[in-house]
């Protein structure tokens, strides 16, 4: 696996962990983000990279800091 793929998986894992710690389901968060649950699932699995807008929206909606999901 490449470093890019490793980092993508780490990002997804951090998003998932933060989402769960804040009590959001994939469906709840995806609706607030304006994306499908399937797209959020792909982000959390590291199968696709979210847009910068989606990343910042995740941080804002989950009342977190960017470093909470991108510190790896």
PQR file with spaces between the fields and no chain letter, atoms N, CA, C, O and H, PARSE charges and radii, in Angstrom:
ATOM       1  N    UNK     1       0.839   -1.174    0.000 -0.4000 1.5000
ATOM       2  CA   UNK     1       0.000    0.000    0.000 -0.0000 2.0000
ATOM       3  C    UNK     1       0.891    1.247    0.000  0.5500 1.7000
ATOM       4  O    UNK     1       1.927    1.268    0.664 -0.5500 1.4000
ATOM       5  N    UNK     2       0.496    2.269   -0.732 -0.4000 1.5000
ATOM       6  CA   UNK     2       1.286    3.491   -0.810 -0.0000 2.0000
ATOM       7  C    UNK     2       1.037    4.379    0.406  0.5500 1.7000
ATOM       8  O    UNK     2       0.073    4.188    1.147 -0.5500 1.4000
ATOM       9  H    UNK     2      -0.346    2.252   -1.272  0.4000 1.0000
ATOM      10  N    UNK     3       1.909    5.337    0.590 -0.4000 1.5000
ATOM      11  CA   UNK     3       1.736    6.277    1.706 -0.0000 2.0000
ATOM      12  C    UNK     3       0.419    7.035    1.553  0.5500 1.7000
ATOM      13  O    UNK     3      -0.274    7.279    2.541 -0.5500 1.4000
ATOM      14  H    UNK     3       2.692    5.493   -0.012  0.4000 1.0000
ATOM      15  N    UNK     4       0.071    7.407    0.327 -0.4000 1.5000
ATOM      16  CA   UNK     4      -1.195    8.094    0.051 -0.0000 2.0000
ATOM      17  C    UNK     4      -2.369    7.248    0.526  0.5500 1.7000
ATOM      18  O    UNK     4      -3.264    7.742    1.212 -0.5500 1.4000
ATOM      19  H    UNK     4       0.633    7.209   -0.475  0.4000 1.0000
ATOM      20  N    UNK     5      -2.358    5.987    0.161 -0.4000 1.5000
ATOM      21  CA   UNK     5      -3.453    5.086    0.555 -0.0000 2.0000
ATOM      22  C    UNK     5      -3.498    4.910    2.069  0.5500 1.7000
ATOM      23  O    UNK     5      -4.577    4.878    2.661 -0.5500 1.4000
ATOM      24  H    UNK     5      -1.630    5.586   -0.396  0.4000 1.0000
ATOM      25  N    UNK     6      -2.342    4.796    2.689 -0.4000 1.5000
ATOM      26  CA   UNK     6      -2.285    4.683    4.149 -0.0000 2.0000
ATOM      27  C    UNK     6      -2.883    5.918    4.810  0.5500 1.7000
ATOM      28  O    UNK     6      -3.674    5.803    5.747 -0.5500 1.4000
ATOM      29  H    UNK     6      -1.466    4.822    2.209  0.4000 1.0000
ATOM      30  N    UNK     7      -2.509    7.089    4.327 -0.4000 1.5000
ATOM      31  CA   UNK     7      -3.020    8.333    4.900 -0.0000 2.0000
ATOM      32  C    UNK     7      -4.513    8.500    4.665  0.5500 1.7000
ATOM      33  O    UNK     7      -5.227    9.024    5.521 -0.5500 1.4000
ATOM      34  H    UNK     7      -1.867    7.182    3.566  0.4000 1.0000
ATOM      35  N    UNK     8      -4.982    8.058    3.514 -0.4000 1.5000
ATOM      36  CA   UNK     8      -6.406    8.131    3.212 -0.0000 2.0000
ATOM      37  C    UNK     8      -7.198    7.253    4.181  0.5500 1.7000
ATOM      38  O    UNK     8      -8.261    7.653    4.657 -0.5500 1.4000
ATOM      39  H    UNK     8      -4.402    7.633    2.819  0.4000 1.0000
ATOM      40  N    UNK     9      -6.685    6.066    4.469 -0.4000 1.5000
ATOM      41  CA   UNK     9      -7.339    5.174    5.425 -0.0000 2.0000
ATOM      42  C    UNK     9      -7.307    5.761    6.839  0.5500 1.7000
ATOM      43  O    UNK     9      -8.298    5.685    7.566 -0.5500 1.4000
ATOM      44  H    UNK     9      -5.822    5.742    4.082  0.4000 1.0000
ATOM      45  N    UNK    10      -6.176    6.344    7.225 -0.4000 1.5000
ATOM      46  CA   UNK    10      -6.070    6.970    8.539 -0.0000 2.0000
ATOM      47  C    UNK    10      -7.049    8.130    8.682  0.5500 1.7000
ATOM      48  O    UNK    10      -7.684    8.282    9.725 -0.5500 1.4000
ATOM      49  H    UNK    10      -5.371    6.406    6.634  0.4000 1.0000
ATOM      50  N    UNK    11      -7.171    8.943    7.643 -0.4000 1.5000
ATOM      51  CA   UNK    11      -8.117   10.050    7.661 -0.0000 2.0000
ATOM      52  C    UNK    11      -9.537    9.529    7.853  0.5500 1.7000
ATOM      53  O    UNK    11     -10.286   10.045    8.683 -0.5500 1.4000
ATOM      54  H    UNK    11      -6.654    8.819    6.796  0.4000 1.0000
ATOM      55  N    UNK    12      -9.902    8.516    7.091 -0.4000 1.5000
ATOM      56  CA   UNK    12     -11.233    7.934    7.204 -0.0000 2.0000
ATOM      57  C    UNK    12     -11.500    7.370    8.585  0.5500 1.7000
ATOM      58  O    UNK    12     -12.588    7.550    9.132 -0.5500 1.4000
ATOM      59  H    UNK    12      -9.294    8.097    6.417  0.4000 1.0000
ATOM      60  N    UNK    13     -10.514    6.687    9.153 -0.4000 1.5000
ATOM      61  CA   UNK    13     -10.668    6.122   10.498 -0.0000 2.0000
ATOM      62  C    UNK    13     -10.864    7.215   11.538  0.5500 1.7000
ATOM      63  O    UNK    13     -11.673    7.063   12.453 -0.5500 1.4000
ATOM      64  H    UNK    13      -9.630    6.541    8.708  0.4000 1.0000
ATOM      65  N    UNK    14     -10.131    8.314   11.403 -0.4000 1.5000
ATOM      66  CA   UNK    14     -10.264    9.416   12.354 -0.0000 2.0000
ATOM      67  C    UNK    14     -11.634   10.080   12.225  0.5500 1.7000
ATOM      68  O    UNK    14     -12.246   10.435   13.233 -0.5500 1.4000
ATOM      69  H    UNK    14      -9.474    8.437   10.660  0.4000 1.0000
ATOM      70  N    UNK    15     -12.114   10.248   11.010 -0.4000 1.5000
ATOM      71  CA   UNK    15     -13.442   10.825   10.797 -0.0000 2.0000
ATOM      72  C    UNK    15     -14.499    9.931   11.432  0.5500 1.7000
ATOM      73  O    UNK    15     -15.391   10.414   12.128 -0.5500 1.4000
ATOM      74  H    UNK    15     -11.617    9.960   10.191  0.4000 1.0000
ATOM      75  N    UNK    16     -14.396    8.629   11.191 -0.4000 1.5000
ATOM      76  CA   UNK    16     -15.365    7.680   11.744 -0.0000 2.0000
ATOM      77  C    UNK    16     -15.351    7.704   13.270  0.5500 1.7000
ATOM      78  O    UNK    16     -16.408    7.729   13.901 -0.5500 1.4000
ATOM      79  H    UNK    16     -13.671    8.237   10.625  0.4000 1.0000
ATOM      80  N    UNK    17     -14.177    7.696   13.855 -0.4000 1.5000
ATOM      81  CA   UNK    17     -14.052    7.709   15.312 -0.0000 2.0000
ATOM      82  C    UNK    17     -14.647    8.991   15.894  0.5500 1.7000
ATOM      83  O    UNK    17     -15.366    8.946   16.892 -0.5500 1.4000
ATOM      84  H    UNK    17     -13.319    7.675   13.342  0.4000 1.0000
ATOM      85  N    UNK    18     -14.351   10.114   15.281 -0.4000 1.5000
ATOM      86  CA   UNK    18     -14.890   11.385   15.747 -0.0000 2.0000
ATOM      87  C    UNK    18     -16.405   11.419   15.598  0.5500 1.7000
ATOM      88  O    UNK    18     -17.111   11.859   16.505 -0.5500 1.4000
ATOM      89  H    UNK    18     -13.766   10.150   14.470  0.4000 1.0000
ATOM      90  N    UNK    19     -16.905   10.953   14.454 -0.4000 1.5000
ATOM      91  CA   UNK    19     -18.357   10.922   14.218 -0.0000 2.0000
ATOM      92  C    UNK    19     -19.051   10.115   15.297  0.5500 1.7000
ATOM      93  O    UNK    19     -20.049   10.556   15.867 -0.5500 1.4000
ATOM      94  H    UNK    19     -16.331   10.596   13.717  0.4000 1.0000
ATOM      95  N    UNK    20     -18.523    8.931   15.578 -0.4000 1.5000
ATOM      96  CA   UNK    20     -19.132    8.065   16.589 -0.0000 2.0000
ATOM      97  C    UNK    20     -19.047    8.676   17.980  0.5500 1.7000
ATOM      98  O    UNK    20     -19.987    8.565   18.767 -0.5500 1.4000
ATOM      99  H    UNK    20     -17.712    8.572   15.115  0.4000 1.0000
ATOM     100  N    UNK    21     -17.924    9.319   18.289 -0.4000 1.5000
ATOM     101  CA   UNK    21     -17.761    9.919   19.617 -0.0000 2.0000
ATOM     102  C    UNK    21     -18.733   11.069   19.852  0.5500 1.7000
ATOM     103  O    UNK    21     -19.064   11.392   20.993 -0.5500 1.4000
ATOM     104  H    UNK    21     -17.160    9.409   17.650  0.4000 1.0000
ATOM     105  N    UNK    22     -19.187   11.683   18.763 -0.4000 1.5000
ATOM     106  CA   UNK    22     -20.148   12.781   18.860 -0.0000 2.0000
ATOM     107  C    UNK    22     -21.592   12.293   18.739  0.5500 1.7000
ATOM     108  O    UNK    22     -22.525   13.095   18.784 -0.5500 1.4000
ATOM     109  H    UNK    22     -18.918   11.420   17.836  0.4000 1.0000
ATOM     110  N    UNK    23     -21.776   10.977   18.586 -0.4000 1.5000
ATOM     111  CA   UNK    23     -23.118   10.394   18.560 -0.0000 2.0000
ATOM     112  C    UNK    23     -23.863   10.518   17.252  0.5500 1.7000
ATOM     113  O    UNK    23     -25.092   10.452   17.228 -0.5500 1.4000
ATOM     114  H    UNK    23     -21.018   10.326   18.549  0.4000 1.0000
ATOM     115  N    UNK    24     -23.138   10.697   16.165 -0.4000 1.5000
ATOM     116  CA   UNK    24     -23.769   10.799   14.850 -0.0000 2.0000
ATOM     117  C    UNK    24     -23.737    9.453   14.140  0.5500 1.7000
ATOM     118  O    UNK    24     -22.739    8.734   14.199 -0.5500 1.4000
ATOM     119  H    UNK    24     -22.139   10.750   16.184  0.4000 1.0000
ATOM     120  N    UNK    25     -24.827    9.120   13.474 -0.4000 1.5000
ATOM     121  CA   UNK    25     -24.811    7.971   12.570 -0.0000 2.0000
ATOM     122  C    UNK    25     -24.276    8.466   11.225  0.5500 1.7000
ATOM     123  O    UNK    25     -24.192    9.672   10.989 -0.5500 1.4000
ATOM     124  H    UNK    25     -25.638    9.704   13.426  0.4000 1.0000
ATOM     125  N    UNK    26     -23.920    7.536   10.357 -0.4000 1.5000
ATOM     126  CA   UNK    26     -23.489    7.934    9.013 -0.0000 2.0000
ATOM     127  C    UNK    26     -24.596    8.704    8.311  0.5500 1.7000
ATOM     128  O    UNK    26     -24.335    9.694    7.628 -0.5500 1.4000
ATOM     129  H    UNK    26     -23.988    6.557   10.549  0.4000 1.0000
ATOM     130  N    UNK    27     -25.826    8.248    8.479 -0.4000 1.5000
ATOM     131  CA   UNK    27     -26.943    8.908    7.807 -0.0000 2.0000
ATOM     132  C    UNK    27     -27.128   10.328    8.327  0.5500 1.7000
ATOM     133  O    UNK    27     -27.284   11.257    7.535 -0.5500 1.4000
ATOM     134  H    UNK    27     -26.038    7.444    9.034  0.4000 1.0000
ATOM     135  N    UNK    28     -27.112   10.510    9.647 -0.4000 1.5000
ATOM     136  CA   UNK    28     -27.270   11.855   10.219 -0.0000 2.0000
ATOM     137  C    UNK    28     -26.210   12.810    9.693  0.5500 1.7000
ATOM     138  O    UNK    28     -26.527   13.914    9.251 -0.5500 1.4000
ATOM     139  H    UNK    28     -26.984    9.755   10.290  0.4000 1.0000
ATOM     140  N    UNK    29     -24.955   12.385    9.740 -0.4000 1.5000
ATOM     141  CA   UNK    29     -23.872   13.258    9.312 -0.0000 2.0000
ATOM     142  C    UNK    29     -23.927   13.508    7.808  0.5500 1.7000
ATOM     143  O    UNK    29     -23.714   14.635    7.361 -0.5500 1.4000
ATOM     144  H    UNK    29     -24.698   11.487   10.099  0.4000 1.0000
ATOM     145  N    UNK    30     -24.205   12.491    7.040 -0.4000 1.5000
ATOM     146  CA   UNK    30     -24.238   12.675    5.586 -0.0000 2.0000
ATOM     147  C    UNK    30     -25.336   13.659    5.173  0.5500 1.7000
ATOM     148  O    UNK    30     -25.142   14.452    4.251 -0.5500 1.4000
ATOM     149  H    UNK    30     -24.378   11.576    7.403  0.4000 1.0000
ATOM     150  N    UNK    31     -26.481   13.611    5.847 -0.4000 1.5000
ATOM     151  CA   UNK    31     -27.563   14.565    5.542 -0.0000 2.0000
ATOM     152  C    UNK    31     -27.091   15.986    5.838  0.5500 1.7000
ATOM     153  O    UNK    31     -27.306   16.892    5.033 -0.5500 1.4000
ATOM     154  H    UNK    31     -26.638   12.967    6.596  0.4000 1.0000
ATOM     155  N    UNK    32     -26.449   16.182    6.986 -0.4000 1.5000
ATOM     156  CA   UNK    32     -25.952   17.515    7.347 -0.0000 2.0000
ATOM     157  C    UNK    32     -24.868   17.995    6.375  0.5500 1.7000
ATOM     158  O    UNK    32     -24.734   19.193    6.126 -0.5500 1.4000
ATOM     159  H    UNK    32     -26.274   15.446    7.640  0.4000 1.0000
ATOM     160  N    UNK    33     -24.104   17.053    5.835 -0.4000 1.5000
ATOM     161  CA   UNK    33     -23.041   17.401    4.880 -0.0000 2.0000
ATOM     162  C    UNK    33     -23.563   17.616    3.465  0.5500 1.7000
ATOM     163  O    UNK    33     -22.888   18.229    2.638 -0.5500 1.4000
ATOM     164  H    UNK    33     -24.213   16.079    6.037  0.4000 1.0000
ATOM     165  N    UNK    34     -24.762   17.112    3.186 -0.4000 1.5000
ATOM     166  CA   UNK    34     -25.313   17.218    1.837 -0.0000 2.0000
ATOM     167  C    UNK    34     -24.704   16.210    0.875  0.5500 1.7000
ATOM     168  O    UNK    34     -24.636   16.444   -0.331 -0.5500 1.4000
ATOM     169  H    UNK    34     -25.310   16.614    3.858  0.4000 1.0000
ATOM     170  N    UNK    35     -24.258   15.072    1.435 -0.4000 1.5000
ATOM     171  CA   UNK    35     -23.724   13.993    0.606 -0.0000 2.0000
ATOM     172  C    UNK    35     -24.503   12.720    0.941  0.5500 1.7000
ATOM     173  O    UNK    35     -25.253   12.687    1.917 -0.5500 1.4000
ATOM     174  H    UNK    35     -24.313   14.883    2.415  0.4000 1.0000
ATOM     175  N    UNK    36     -24.328   11.691    0.144 -0.4000 1.5000
ATOM     176  CA   UNK    36     -25.028   10.438    0.422 -0.0000 2.0000
ATOM     177  C    UNK    36     -24.327    9.679    1.549  0.5500 1.7000
ATOM     178  O    UNK    36     -23.146    9.897    1.817 -0.5500 1.4000
ATOM     179  H    UNK    36     -23.719   11.718   -0.648  0.4000 1.0000
ATOM     180  N    UNK    37     -25.058    8.801    2.191 -0.4000 1.5000
ATOM     181  CA   UNK    37     -24.473    7.953    3.223 -0.0000 2.0000
ATOM     182  C    UNK    37     -23.393    7.073    2.609  0.5500 1.7000
ATOM     183  O    UNK    37     -22.372    6.799    3.240 -0.5500 1.4000
ATOM     184  H    UNK    37     -26.018    8.623    1.973  0.4000 1.0000
ATOM     185  N    UNK    38     -23.619    6.639    1.395 -0.4000 1.5000
ATOM     186  CA   UNK    38     -22.648    5.798    0.701 -0.0000 2.0000
ATOM     187  C    UNK    38     -21.333    6.542    0.475  0.5500 1.7000
ATOM     188  O    UNK    38     -20.253    5.967    0.611 -0.5500 1.4000
ATOM     189  H    UNK    38     -24.448    6.862    0.882  0.4000 1.0000
ATOM     190  N    UNK    39     -21.437    7.816    0.131 -0.4000 1.5000
ATOM     191  CA   UNK    39     -20.219    8.615   -0.075 -0.0000 2.0000
ATOM     192  C    UNK    39     -19.462    8.766    1.242  0.5500 1.7000
ATOM     193  O    UNK    39     -18.239    8.632    1.267 -0.5500 1.4000
ATOM     194  H    UNK    39     -22.314    8.283    0.021  0.4000 1.0000
ATOM     195  N    UNK    40     -20.167    9.041    2.330 -0.4000 1.5000
ATOM     196  CA   UNK    40     -19.518    9.148    3.639 -0.0000 2.0000
ATOM     197  C    UNK    40     -18.872    7.821    4.020  0.5500 1.7000
ATOM     198  O    UNK    40     -17.778    7.803    4.583 -0.5500 1.4000
ATOM     199  H    UNK    40     -21.160    9.150    2.310  0.4000 1.0000
ATOM     200  N    UNK    41     -19.536    6.724    3.721 -0.4000 1.5000
ATOM     201  CA   UNK    41     -18.973    5.406    4.004 -0.0000 2.0000
ATOM     202  C    UNK    41     -17.654    5.207    3.250  0.5500 1.7000
ATOM     203  O    UNK    41     -16.691    4.682    3.808 -0.5500 1.4000
ATOM     204  H    UNK    41     -20.425    6.739    3.264  0.4000 1.0000
ATOM     205  N    UNK    42     -17.612    5.623    1.992 -0.4000 1.5000
ATOM     206  CA   UNK    42     -16.377    5.503    1.204 -0.0000 2.0000
ATOM     207  C    UNK    42     -15.265    6.361    1.795  0.5500 1.7000
ATOM     208  O    UNK    42     -14.105    5.949    1.813 -0.5500 1.4000
ATOM     209  H    UNK    42     -18.394    6.050    1.538  0.4000 1.0000
ATOM     210  N    UNK    43     -15.612    7.552    2.277 -0.4000 1.5000
ATOM     211  CA   UNK    43     -14.623    8.429    2.919 -0.0000 2.0000
ATOM     212  C    UNK    43     -14.073    7.744    4.165  0.5500 1.7000
ATOM     213  O    UNK    43     -12.860    7.709    4.369 -0.5500 1.4000
ATOM     214  H    UNK    43     -16.554    7.888    2.262  0.4000 1.0000
ATOM     215  N    UNK    44     -14.952    7.203    4.995 -0.4000 1.5000
ATOM     216  CA   UNK    44     -14.531    6.576    6.239 -0.0000 2.0000
ATOM     217  C    UNK    44     -13.722    5.301    6.013  0.5500 1.7000
ATOM     218  O    UNK    44     -12.886    4.949    6.845 -0.5500 1.4000
ATOM     219  H    UNK    44     -15.938    7.232    4.829  0.4000 1.0000
ATOM     220  N    UNK    45     -13.953    4.617    4.920 -0.4000 1.5000
ATOM     221  CA   UNK    45     -13.181    3.414    4.600 -0.0000 2.0000
ATOM     222  C    UNK    45     -11.858    3.728    3.907  0.5500 1.7000
ATOM     223  O    UNK    45     -11.012    2.851    3.729 -0.5500 1.4000
ATOM     224  H    UNK    45     -14.633    4.903    4.245  0.4000 1.0000
ATOM     225  N    UNK    46     -11.692    4.991    3.518 -0.4000 1.5000
ATOM     226  CA   UNK    46     -10.476    5.369    2.810 -0.0000 2.0000
ATOM     227  C    UNK    46     -10.526    5.019    1.344  0.5500 1.7000
ATOM     228  O    UNK    46      -9.486    4.905    0.695 -0.5500 1.4000
ATOM     229  H    UNK    46     -12.379    5.703    3.662  0.4000 1.0000
ATOM     230  N    UNK    47     -11.724    4.846    0.811 -0.4000 1.5000
ATOM     231  CA   UNK    47     -11.881    4.479   -0.594 -0.0000 2.0000
ATOM     232  C    UNK    47     -11.937    5.702   -1.506  0.5500 1.7000
ATOM     233  O    UNK    47     -11.735    5.588   -2.715 -0.5500 1.4000
ATOM     234  H    UNK    47     -12.569    4.939    1.338  0.4000 1.0000
ATOM     235  N    UNK    48     -12.211    6.871   -0.926 -0.4000 1.5000
ATOM     236  CA   UNK    48     -12.251    8.105   -1.703 -0.0000 2.0000
ATOM     237  C    UNK    48     -11.831    9.261   -0.818  0.5500 1.7000
ATOM     238  O    UNK    48     -12.012    9.230    0.399 -0.5500 1.4000
ATOM     239  H    UNK    48     -12.375    6.963    0.057  0.4000 1.0000
ATOM     240  N    UNK    49     -11.269   10.277   -1.445 -0.4000 1.5000
ATOM     241  CA   UNK    49     -10.823   11.448   -0.696 -0.0000 2.0000
ATOM     242  C    UNK    49     -11.932   12.493   -0.701  0.5500 1.7000
ATOM     243  O    UNK    49     -12.458   12.825   -1.763 -0.5500 1.4000
ATOM     244  H    UNK    49     -11.122   10.301   -2.434  0.4000 1.0000
ATOM     245  N    UNK    50     -12.293   13.012    0.460 -0.4000 1.5000
ATOM     246  CA   UNK    50     -13.346   14.041    0.497 -0.0000 2.0000
ATOM     247  C    UNK    50     -12.802   15.375   -0.025  0.5500 1.7000
ATOM     248  O    UNK    50     -11.597   15.627    0.007 -0.5500 1.4000
ATOM     249  H    UNK    50     -11.865   12.741    1.323  0.4000 1.0000
ATOM     250  N    UNK    51     -13.698   16.203   -0.496 -0.4000 1.5000
ATOM     251  CA   UNK    51     -13.287   17.542   -0.907 -0.0000 2.0000
ATOM     252  C    UNK    51     -12.869   18.331    0.332  0.5500 1.7000
ATOM     253  O    UNK    51     -13.215   17.969    1.457 -0.5500 1.4000
ATOM     254  H    UNK    51     -14.676   15.998   -0.523  0.4000 1.0000
ATOM     255  N    UNK    52     -12.139   19.389    0.117 -0.4000 1.5000
ATOM     256  CA   UNK    52     -11.730   20.249    1.227 -0.0000 2.0000
ATOM     257  C    UNK    52     -12.966   20.823    1.915  0.5500 1.7000
ATOM     258  O    UNK    52     -12.995   20.941    3.140 -0.5500 1.4000
ATOM     259  H    UNK    52     -11.858   19.683   -0.797  0.4000 1.0000
ATOM     260  N    UNK    53     -13.976   21.175    1.142 -0.4000 1.5000
ATOM     261  CA   UNK    53     -15.225   21.703    1.720 -0.0000 2.0000
ATOM     262  C    UNK    53     -15.849   20.685    2.654  0.5500 1.7000
ATOM     263  O    UNK    53     -16.252   21.027    3.766 -0.5500 1.4000
ATOM     264  H    UNK    53     -13.953   21.079    0.147  0.4000 1.0000
ATOM     265  N    UNK    54     -15.934   19.444    2.218 -0.4000 1.5000
ATOM     266  CA   UNK    54     -16.523   18.396    3.055 -0.0000 2.0000
ATOM     267  C    UNK    54     -15.683   18.199    4.318  0.5500 1.7000
ATOM     268  O    UNK    54     -16.241   18.024    5.402 -0.5500 1.4000
ATOM     269  H    UNK    54     -15.607   19.167    1.315  0.4000 1.0000
ATOM     270  N    UNK    55     -14.371   18.224    4.202 -0.4000 1.5000
ATOM     271  CA   UNK    55     -13.514   18.083    5.382 -0.0000 2.0000
ATOM     272  C    UNK    55     -13.800   19.189    6.397  0.5500 1.7000
ATOM     273  O    UNK    55     -13.975   18.914    7.584 -0.5500 1.4000
ATOM     274  H    UNK    55     -13.918   18.366    3.322  0.4000 1.0000
ATOM     275  N    UNK    56     -13.847   20.429    5.936 -0.4000 1.5000
ATOM     276  CA   UNK    56     -14.105   21.538    6.847 -0.0000 2.0000
ATOM     277  C    UNK    56     -15.530   21.495    7.395  0.5500 1.7000
ATOM     278  O    UNK    56     -15.760   21.876    8.543 -0.5500 1.4000
ATOM     279  H    UNK    56     -13.705   20.653    4.972  0.4000 1.0000
ATOM     280  N    UNK    57     -16.482   21.038    6.592 -0.4000 1.5000
ATOM     281  CA   UNK    57     -17.852   20.887    7.082 -0.0000 2.0000
ATOM     282  C    UNK    57     -17.929   19.809    8.162  0.5500 1.7000
ATOM     283  O    UNK    57     -18.644   19.978    9.150 -0.5500 1.4000
ATOM     284  H    UNK    57     -16.295   20.729    5.660  0.4000 1.0000
ATOM     285  N    UNK    58     -17.208   18.714    7.990 -0.4000 1.5000
ATOM     286  CA   UNK    58     -17.177   17.651    8.998 -0.0000 2.0000
ATOM     287  C    UNK    58     -16.677   18.217   10.324  0.5500 1.7000
ATOM     288  O    UNK    58     -17.276   17.991   11.376 -0.5500 1.4000
ATOM     289  H    UNK    58     -16.626   18.577    7.188  0.4000 1.0000
ATOM     290  N    UNK    59     -15.579   18.948   10.257 -0.4000 1.5000
ATOM     291  CA   UNK    59     -14.995   19.541   11.466 -0.0000 2.0000
ATOM     292  C    UNK    59     -15.993   20.486   12.133  0.5500 1.7000
ATOM     293  O    UNK    59     -16.162   20.456   13.352 -0.5500 1.4000
ATOM     294  H    UNK    59     -15.093   19.132    9.403  0.4000 1.0000
ATOM     295  N    UNK    60     -16.647   21.317   11.340 -0.4000 1.5000
ATOM     296  CA   UNK    60     -17.599   22.286   11.896 -0.0000 2.0000
ATOM     297  C    UNK    60     -18.813   21.584   12.507  0.5500 1.7000
ATOM     298  O    UNK    60     -19.202   21.890   13.634 -0.5500 1.4000
ATOM     299  H    UNK    60     -16.510   21.341   10.350  0.4000 1.0000
ATOM     300  N    UNK    61     -19.403   20.661   11.783 -0.4000 1.5000
ATOM     301  CA   UNK    61     -20.606   19.972   12.258 -0.0000 2.0000
ATOM     302  C    UNK    61     -20.319   19.169   13.525  0.5500 1.7000
ATOM     303  O    UNK    61     -21.150   19.110   14.431 -0.5500 1.4000
ATOM     304  H    UNK    61     -19.087   20.412   10.867  0.4000 1.0000
ATOM     305  N    UNK    62     -19.144   18.554   13.582 -0.4000 1.5000
ATOM     306  CA   UNK    62     -18.794   17.733   14.743 -0.0000 2.0000
ATOM     307  C    UNK    62     -18.123   18.551   15.848  0.5500 1.7000
ATOM     308  O    UNK    62     -17.643   17.999   16.839 -0.5500 1.4000
ATOM     309  H    UNK    62     -18.469   18.602   12.846  0.4000 1.0000
ATOM     310  N    UNK    63     -18.095   19.879   15.664 -0.4000 1.5000
ATOM     311  CA   UNK    63     -17.548   20.781   16.680 -0.0000 2.0000
ATOM     312  C    UNK    63     -16.152   20.330   17.105  0.5500 1.7000
ATOM     313  O    UNK    63     -15.868   20.140   18.288 -0.5500 1.4000
ATOM     314  H    UNK    63     -18.485   20.327   14.859  0.4000 1.0000
ATOM     315  N    UNK    64     -15.305   20.169   16.116 -0.4000 1.5000
ATOM     316  CA   UNK    64     -13.950   19.675   16.352 -0.0000 2.0000
ATOM     317  C    UNK    64     -12.954   20.651   15.737  0.5500 1.7000
ATOM     318  O    UNK    64     -13.329   21.706   15.226 -0.5500 1.4000
ATOM     319  H    UNK    64     -15.536   20.323   15.155  0.4000 1.0000
ATOM     320  N    UNK    65     -11.689   20.279   15.797 -0.4000 1.5000
ATOM     321  CA   UNK    65     -10.642   21.051   15.153 -0.0000 2.0000
ATOM     322  C    UNK    65     -10.080   20.208   14.017  0.5500 1.7000
ATOM     323  O    UNK    65     -10.107   18.978   14.067 -0.5500 1.4000
ATOM     324  H    UNK    65     -11.385   19.422   16.212  0.4000 1.0000
ATOM     325  N    UNK    66      -9.572   20.882   12.994 -0.4000 1.5000
ATOM     326  CA   UNK    66      -9.054   20.169   11.831 -0.0000 2.0000
ATOM     327  C    UNK    66      -7.984   19.158   12.234  0.5500 1.7000
ATOM     328  O    UNK    66      -7.917   18.069   11.664 -0.5500 1.4000
ATOM     329  H    UNK    66      -9.550   21.881   12.953  0.4000 1.0000
ATOM     330  N    UNK    67      -7.154   19.505   13.205 -0.4000 1.5000
ATOM     331  CA   UNK    67      -6.099   18.601   13.627 -0.0000 2.0000
ATOM     332  C    UNK    67      -6.655   17.301   14.217  0.5500 1.7000
ATOM     333  O    UNK    67      -5.950   16.293   14.264 -0.5500 1.4000
ATOM     334  H    UNK    67      -7.208   20.390   13.669  0.4000 1.0000
ATOM     335  N    UNK    68      -7.919   17.319   14.668 -0.4000 1.5000
ATOM     336  CA   UNK    68      -8.533   16.120   15.215 -0.0000 2.0000
ATOM     337  C    UNK    68      -8.680   15.004   14.172  0.5500 1.7000
ATOM     338  O    UNK    68      -8.699   13.821   14.513 -0.5500 1.4000
ATOM     339  H    UNK    68      -8.492   18.138   14.630  0.4000 1.0000
ATOM     340  N    UNK    69      -8.782   15.396   12.904 -0.4000 1.5000
ATOM     341  CA   UNK    69      -8.918   14.379   11.863 -0.0000 2.0000
ATOM     342  C    UNK    69      -7.696   14.272   10.970  0.5500 1.7000
ATOM     343  O    UNK    69      -7.536   13.284   10.253 -0.5500 1.4000
ATOM     344  H    UNK    69      -8.766   16.356   12.626  0.4000 1.0000
ATOM     345  N    UNK    70      -6.828   15.280   11.005 -0.4000 1.5000
ATOM     346  CA   UNK    70      -5.699   15.278   10.069 -0.0000 2.0000
ATOM     347  C    UNK    70      -4.340   15.224   10.742  0.5500 1.7000
ATOM     348  O    UNK    70      -3.329   15.515   10.104 -0.5500 1.4000
ATOM     349  H    UNK    70      -6.958   16.083   11.587  0.4000 1.0000
ATOM     350  N    UNK    71      -4.292   14.863   12.003 -0.4000 1.5000
ATOM     351  CA   UNK    71      -3.035   14.797   12.735 -0.0000 2.0000
ATOM     352  C    UNK    71      -2.505   13.365   12.722  0.5500 1.7000
ATOM     353  O    UNK    71      -2.748   12.585   13.641 -0.5500 1.4000
ATOM     354  H    UNK    71      -5.113   14.627   12.522  0.4000 1.0000
ATOM     355  N    UNK    72      -1.763   13.038   11.639 -0.4000 1.5000
ATOM     356  CA   UNK    72      -1.167   11.701   11.543 -0.0000 2.0000
ATOM     357  C    UNK    72       0.123   11.760   10.781  0.5500 1.7000
ATOM     358  O    UNK    72       0.777   10.735   10.593 -0.5500 1.4000
ATOM     359  H    UNK    72      -1.566   13.673   10.891  0.4000 1.0000
